[in-house]
Amino acid sequence: MGKNVRALRKGASLSQEELAFRAGLKRTYLSDLERGTRNPSVKCLGRLAEALGVLPSRLLVEDR
């Protein structure tokens, strides 16, 4: 999931700080998610998806 969040964030030209702000999260928490050292809650997934303008399932499924 972290790789997907990072790829979508970079594709949207957002810094971790900006995405965290838009999603109502701490930047350090977002960094941990992107590195795979933390597991997100369902609420967090929803917030990130909304901030990135994608469906939550897009965060979980790898592009092929």
N, CA, C and O atoms as a printed pandas DataFrame, in Angstrom:
     atom_number atom_name residue_name chain_id  residue_number  x_coord  y_coord  z_coord
0              1         N          MET        A               1    0.812   -1.180    0.000
1              2        CA          MET        A               1    0.000    0.000    0.000
2              3         C          MET        A               1    0.864    1.257    0.000
3              4         O          MET        A               1    0.538    2.236   -0.672
4              5         N          GLY        A               2    1.946    1.233    0.739
5              6        CA          GLY        A               2    2.804    2.401    0.830
6              7         C          GLY        A               2    3.366    2.840   -0.504
7              8         O          GLY        A               2    3.470    4.035   -0.783
8              9         N          LYS        A               3    3.735    1.856   -1.340
9             10        CA          LYS        A               3    4.266    2.188   -2.664
10            11         C          LYS        A               3    3.208    2.878   -3.510
11            12         O          LYS        A               3    3.518    3.804   -4.259
12            13         N          ASN        A               4    1.971    2.438   -3.399
13            14        CA          ASN        A               4    0.886    3.060   -4.159
14            15         C          ASN        A               4    0.654    4.497   -3.706
15            16         O          ASN        A               4    0.485    5.394   -4.532
16            17         N          VAL        A               5    0.648    4.710   -2.401
17            18        CA          VAL        A               5    0.446    6.068   -1.875
18            19         C          VAL        A               5    1.569    6.978   -2.361
19            20         O          VAL        A               5    1.323    8.097   -2.813
20            21         N          ARG        A               6    2.795    6.490   -2.264
21            22        CA          ARG        A               6    3.944    7.304   -2.697
22            23         C          ARG        A               6    3.849    7.635   -4.182
23            24         O          ARG        A               6    4.067    8.779   -4.581
24            25         N          ALA        A               7    3.525    6.638   -5.000
25            26        CA          ALA        A               7    3.430    6.867   -6.450
26            27         C          ALA        A               7    2.315    7.852   -6.783
27            28         O          ALA        A               7    2.501    8.732   -7.624
28            29         N          LEU        A               8    1.179    7.717   -6.146
29            30        CA          LEU        A               8    0.067    8.641   -6.398
30            31         C          LEU        A               8    0.403   10.048   -5.911
31            32         O          LEU        A               8    0.070   11.035   -6.566
32            33         N          ARG        A               9    1.063   10.132   -4.759
33            34        CA          ARG        A               9    1.443   11.439   -4.205
34            35         C          ARG        A               9    2.420   12.142   -5.147
35            36         O          ARG        A               9    2.263   13.324   -5.453
36            37         N          LYS        A              10    3.419   11.408   -5.596
37            38        CA          LYS        A              10    4.403   12.003   -6.501
38            39         C          LYS        A              10    3.768   12.350   -7.844
39            40         O          LYS        A              10    4.099   13.371   -8.447
40            41         N          GLY        A              11    2.848   11.493   -8.315
41            42        CA          GLY        A              11    2.142   11.769   -9.559
42            43         C          GLY        A              11    1.310   13.035   -9.489
43            44         O          GLY        A              11    1.094   13.706  -10.499
44            45         N          ALA        A              12    0.844   13.357   -8.289
45            46        CA          ALA        A              12    0.060   14.573   -8.078
46            47         C          ALA        A              12    0.954   15.758   -7.696
47            48         O          ALA        A              12    0.453   16.839   -7.387
48            49         N          SER        A              13    2.262   15.556   -7.716
49            50        CA          SER        A              13    3.243   16.598   -7.359
50            51         C          SER        A              13    2.990   17.173   -5.968
51            52         O          SER        A              13    3.032   18.386   -5.762
52            53         N          LEU        A              14    2.724   16.267   -5.011
53            54        CA          LEU        A              14    2.498   16.690   -3.631
54            55         C          LEU        A              14    3.657   16.237   -2.758
55            56         O          LEU        A              14    4.198   15.147   -2.939
56            57         N          SER        A              15    4.024   17.076   -1.821
57            58        CA          SER        A              15    5.009   16.671   -0.822
58            59         C          SER        A              15    4.290   15.836    0.231
59            60         O          SER        A              15    3.061   15.849    0.307
60            61         N          GLN        A              16    5.048   15.116    1.036
61            62        CA          GLN        A              16    4.433   14.375    2.136
62            63         C          GLN        A              16    3.697   15.339    3.059
63            64         O          GLN        A              16    2.604   15.038    3.539
64            65         N          GLU        A              17    4.288   16.471    3.298
65            66        CA          GLU        A              17    3.687   17.457    4.187
66            67         C          GLU        A              17    2.332   17.930    3.646
67            68         O          GLU        A              17    1.368   18.034    4.404
68            69         N          GLU        A              18    2.253   18.214    2.358
69            70        CA          GLU        A              18    1.011   18.700    1.763
70            71         C          GLU        A              18   -0.065   17.615    1.771
71            72         O          GLU        A              18   -1.218   17.894    2.104
72            73         N          LEU        A              19    0.293   16.395    1.412
73            74        CA          LEU        A              19   -0.691   15.312    1.422
74            75         C          LEU        A              19   -1.173   15.039    2.844
75            76         O          LEU        A              19   -2.368   14.848    3.072
76            77         N          ALA        A              20   -0.258   15.020    3.786
77            78        CA          ALA        A              20   -0.639   14.801    5.180
78            79         C          ALA        A              20   -1.610   15.885    5.639
79            80         O          ALA        A              20   -2.599   15.586    6.307
80            81         N          PHE        A              21   -1.341   17.127    5.290
81            82        CA          PHE        A              21   -2.228   18.232    5.658
82            83         C          PHE        A              21   -3.616   18.029    5.058
83            84         O          PHE        A              21   -4.622   18.155    5.755
84            85         N          ARG        A              22   -3.668   17.714    3.763
85            86        CA          ARG        A              22   -4.952   17.525    3.082
86            87         C          ARG        A              22   -5.749   16.365    3.658
87            88         O          ARG        A              22   -6.979   16.393    3.676
88            89         N          ALA        A              23   -5.029   15.335    4.134
89            90        CA          ALA        A              23   -5.696   14.154    4.672
90            91         C          ALA        A              23   -5.928   14.235    6.184
91            92         O          ALA        A              23   -6.550   13.347    6.769
92            93         N          GLY        A              24   -5.431   15.293    6.806
93            94        CA          GLY        A              24   -5.595   15.441    8.256
94            95         C          GLY        A              24   -4.749   14.459    9.044
95            96         O          GLY        A              24   -5.162   13.972   10.096
96            97         N          LEU        A              25   -3.557   14.171    8.526
97            98        CA          LEU        A              25   -2.640   13.241    9.171
98            99         C          LEU        A              25   -1.335   13.953    9.511
99           100         O          LEU        A              25   -1.072   15.052    9.024
100          101         N          LYS        A              26   -0.528   13.325   10.342
101          102        CA          LYS        A              26    0.804   13.855   10.620
102          103         C          LYS        A              26    1.746   13.392    9.518
103          104         O          LYS        A              26    1.602   12.287    8.996
104          105         N          ARG        A              27    2.704   14.232    9.167
105          106        CA          ARG        A              27    3.645   13.890    8.108
106          107         C          ARG        A              27    4.448   12.653    8.469
107          108         O          ARG        A              27    4.717   11.818    7.605
108          109         N          THR        A              28    4.831   12.522    9.719
109          110        CA          THR        A              28    5.613   11.361   10.125
110          111         C          THR        A              28    4.808   10.068    9.974
111          112         O          THR        A              28    5.368    9.028    9.626
112          113         N          TYR        A              29    3.500   10.126   10.234
113          114        CA          TYR        A              29    2.637    8.956   10.065
114          115         C          TYR        A              29    2.566    8.579    8.585
115          116         O          TYR        A              29    2.643    7.401    8.237
116          117         N          LEU        A              30    2.419    9.574    7.721
117          118        CA          LEU        A              30    2.382    9.324    6.282
118          119         C          LEU        A              30    3.710    8.723    5.815
119          120         O          LEU        A              30    3.722    7.801    5.000
120          121         N          SER        A              31    4.793    9.228    6.314
121          122        CA          SER        A              31    6.109    8.688    5.967
122          123         C          SER        A              31    6.203    7.215    6.375
123          124         O          SER        A              31    6.687    6.384    5.607
124          125         N          ASP        A              32    5.744    6.901    7.571
125          126        CA          ASP        A              32    5.752    5.516    8.037
126          127         C          ASP        A              32    4.883    4.631    7.143
127          128         O          ASP        A              32    5.267    3.503    6.837
128          129         N          LEU        A              33    3.726    5.124    6.724
129          130        CA          LEU        A              33    2.850    4.363    5.832
130          131         C          LEU        A              33    3.547    4.082    4.506
131          132         O          LEU        A              33    3.510    2.958    4.006
132          133         N          GLU        A              34    4.173    5.090    3.945
133          134        CA          GLU        A              34    4.853    4.926    2.661
134          135         C          GLU        A              34    6.009    3.936    2.749
135          136         O          GLU        A              34    6.292    3.225    1.785
136          137         N          ARG        A              35    6.671    3.886    3.890
137          138        CA          ARG        A              35    7.786    2.956    4.075
138          139         C          ARG        A              35    7.322    1.566    4.493
139          140         O          ARG        A              35    8.116    0.625    4.525
140          141         N          GLY        A              36    6.047    1.439    4.811
141          142        CA          GLY        A              36    5.503    0.143    5.192
142          143         C          GLY        A              36    5.748   -0.251    6.630
143          144         O          GLY        A              36    5.627   -1.426    6.978
144          145         N          THR        A              37    6.091    0.708    7.470
145          146        CA          THR        A              37    6.345    0.392    8.879
146          147         C          THR        A              37    5.108    0.561    9.751
147          148         O          THR        A              37    5.135    0.228   10.936
148          149         N          ARG        A              38    4.025    1.074    9.176
149          150        CA          ARG        A              38    2.747    1.207    9.888
150          151         C          ARG        A              38    1.637    0.719    8.984
151          152         O          ARG        A              38    1.733    0.780    7.759
152          153         N          ASN        A              39    0.579    0.234    9.614
153          154        CA          ASN        A              39   -0.608   -0.192    8.886
154          155         C          ASN        A              39   -1.712    0.829    9.095
155          156         O          ASN        A              39   -1.980    1.224   10.230
156          157         N          PRO        A              40   -2.356    1.260    8.025
157          158        CA          PRO        A              40   -3.386    2.296    8.150
158          159         C          PRO        A              40   -4.712    1.728    8.629
159          160         O          PRO        A              40   -5.016    0.554    8.418
160          161         N          SER        A              41   -5.483    2.569    9.269
161          162        CA          SER        A              41   -6.856    2.217    9.623
162          163         C          SER        A              41   -7.730    2.442    8.396
163          164         O          SER        A              41   -7.299    3.062    7.424
164          165         N          VAL        A              42   -8.944    1.942    8.444
165          166        CA          VAL        A              42   -9.888    2.160    7.343
166          167         C          VAL        A              42  -10.164    3.658    7.193
167          168         O          VAL        A              42  -10.270    4.169    6.078
168          169         N          LYS        A              43  -10.276    4.339    8.299
169          170        CA          LYS        A              43  -10.520    5.789    8.278
170          171         C          LYS        A              43   -9.366    6.516    7.580
171          172         O          LYS        A              43   -9.583    7.433    6.788
172          173         N          CYS        A              44   -8.153    6.097    7.885
173          174        CA          CYS        A              44   -6.965    6.697    7.265
174          175         C          CYS        A              44   -6.965    6.449    5.763
175          176         O          CYS        A              44   -6.665    7.355    4.986
176          177         N          LEU        A              45   -7.296    5.243    5.352
177          178        CA          LEU        A              45   -7.364    4.936    3.917
178          179         C          LEU        A              45   -8.337    5.868    3.211
179          180         O          LEU        A              45   -8.044    6.391    2.136
180          181         N          GLY        A              46   -9.486    6.066    3.822
181          182        CA          GLY        A              46  -10.483    6.961    3.242
182          183         C          GLY        A              46   -9.985    8.380    3.115
183          184         O          GLY        A              46  -10.196    9.032    2.093
184          185         N          ARG        A              47   -9.333    8.855    4.140
185          186        CA          ARG        A              47   -8.800   10.226    4.118
186          187         C          ARG        A              47   -7.740   10.396    3.033
187          188         O          ARG        A              47   -7.745   11.382    2.297
188          189         N          LEU        A              48   -6.835    9.428    2.943
189          190        CA          LEU        A              48   -5.791    9.500    1.921
190          191         C          LEU        A              48   -6.379    9.437    0.516
191          192         O          LEU        A              48   -5.981   10.192   -0.370
192          193         N          ALA        A              49   -7.328    8.531    0.325
193          194        CA          ALA        A              49   -7.952    8.403   -0.996
194          195         C          ALA        A              49   -8.645    9.700   -1.389
195          196         O          ALA        A              49   -8.518   10.157   -2.525
196          197         N          GLU        A              50   -9.370   10.286   -0.461
197          198        CA          GLU        A              50  -10.057   11.544   -0.756
198          199         C          GLU        A              50   -9.059   12.650   -1.083
199          200         O          GLU        A              50   -9.266   13.411   -2.028
200          201         N          ALA        A              51   -7.984   12.743   -0.314
201          202        CA          ALA        A              51   -6.970   13.777   -0.540
202          203         C          ALA        A              51   -6.272   13.593   -1.885
203          204         O          ALA        A              51   -5.837   14.563   -2.505
204          205         N          LEU        A              52   -6.168   12.338   -2.330
205          206        CA          LEU        A              52   -5.513   12.053   -3.614
206          207         C          LEU        A              52   -6.501   12.020   -4.775
207          208         O          LEU        A              52   -6.092   11.963   -5.935
208          209         N          GLY        A              53   -7.793   12.055   -4.473
209          210        CA          GLY        A              53   -8.810   12.043   -5.522
210          211         C          GLY        A              53   -8.973   10.686   -6.194
211          212         O          GLY        A              53   -9.255   10.610   -7.390
212          213         N          VAL        A              54   -8.795    9.611   -5.421
213          214        CA          VAL        A              54   -8.943    8.258   -5.954
214          215         C          VAL        A              54   -9.857    7.449   -5.038
215          216         O          VAL        A              54  -10.157    7.865   -3.919
216          217         N          LEU        A              55  -10.296    6.289   -5.525
217          218        CA          LEU        A              55  -11.067    5.377   -4.685
218          219         C          LEU        A              55  -10.116    4.698   -3.701
219          220         O          LEU        A              55   -8.954    4.464   -4.031
220          221         N          PRO        A              56  -10.591    4.381   -2.505
221          222        CA          PRO        A              56   -9.723    3.708   -1.526
222          223         C          PRO        A              56   -9.106    2.416   -2.067
223          224         O          PRO        A              56   -7.968    2.089   -1.733
224          225         N          SER        A              57   -9.835    1.694   -2.885
225          226        CA          SER        A              57   -9.291    0.447   -3.421
226          227         C          SER        A              57   -8.039    0.687   -4.268
227          228         O          SER        A              57   -7.194   -0.201   -4.389
228          229         N          ARG        A              58   -7.917    1.866   -4.846
229          230        CA          ARG        A              58   -6.738    2.214   -5.666
230          231         C          ARG        A              58   -5.463    2.237   -4.826
231          232         O          ARG        A              58   -4.367    2.024   -5.346
232          233         N          LEU        A              59   -5.609    2.496   -3.534
233          234        CA          LEU        A              59   -4.441    2.517   -2.648
234          235         C          LEU        A              59   -3.956    1.112   -2.341
235          236         O          LEU        A              59   -2.791    0.914   -1.999
236          237         N          LEU        A              60   -4.838    0.148   -2.460
237          238        CA          LEU        A              60   -4.513   -1.209   -2.052
238          239         C          LEU        A              60   -4.061   -2.106   -3.203
239          240         O          LEU        A              60   -3.349   -3.085   -2.981
240          241         N          VAL        A              61   -4.468   -1.779   -4.427
241          242        CA          VAL        A              61   -4.200   -2.641   -5.577
242          243         C          VAL        A              61   -3.039   -2.084   -6.388
243          244         O          VAL        A              61   -3.027   -0.911   -6.763
244          245         N          GLU        A              62   -2.060   -2.951   -6.652
245          246        CA          GLU        A              62   -0.913   -2.523   -7.454
246          247         C          GLU        A              62   -1.285   -2.427   -8.926
247          248         O          GLU        A              62   -2.072   -3.224   -9.435
248          249         N          ASP        A              63   -0.714   -1.451   -9.592
249          250        CA          ASP        A              63   -0.865   -1.360  -11.061
250          251         C          ASP        A              63   -0.090   -2.496  -11.693
251          252         O          ASP        A              63    0.967   -2.896  -11.204
252          253         N          ARG        A              64   -0.621   -3.005  -12.773
253          254        CA          ARG        A              64    0.085   -4.087  -13.485
254          255         C          ARG        A              64    0.434   -3.653  -14.876
255          256         O          ARG        A              64    1.030   -4.421  -15.632
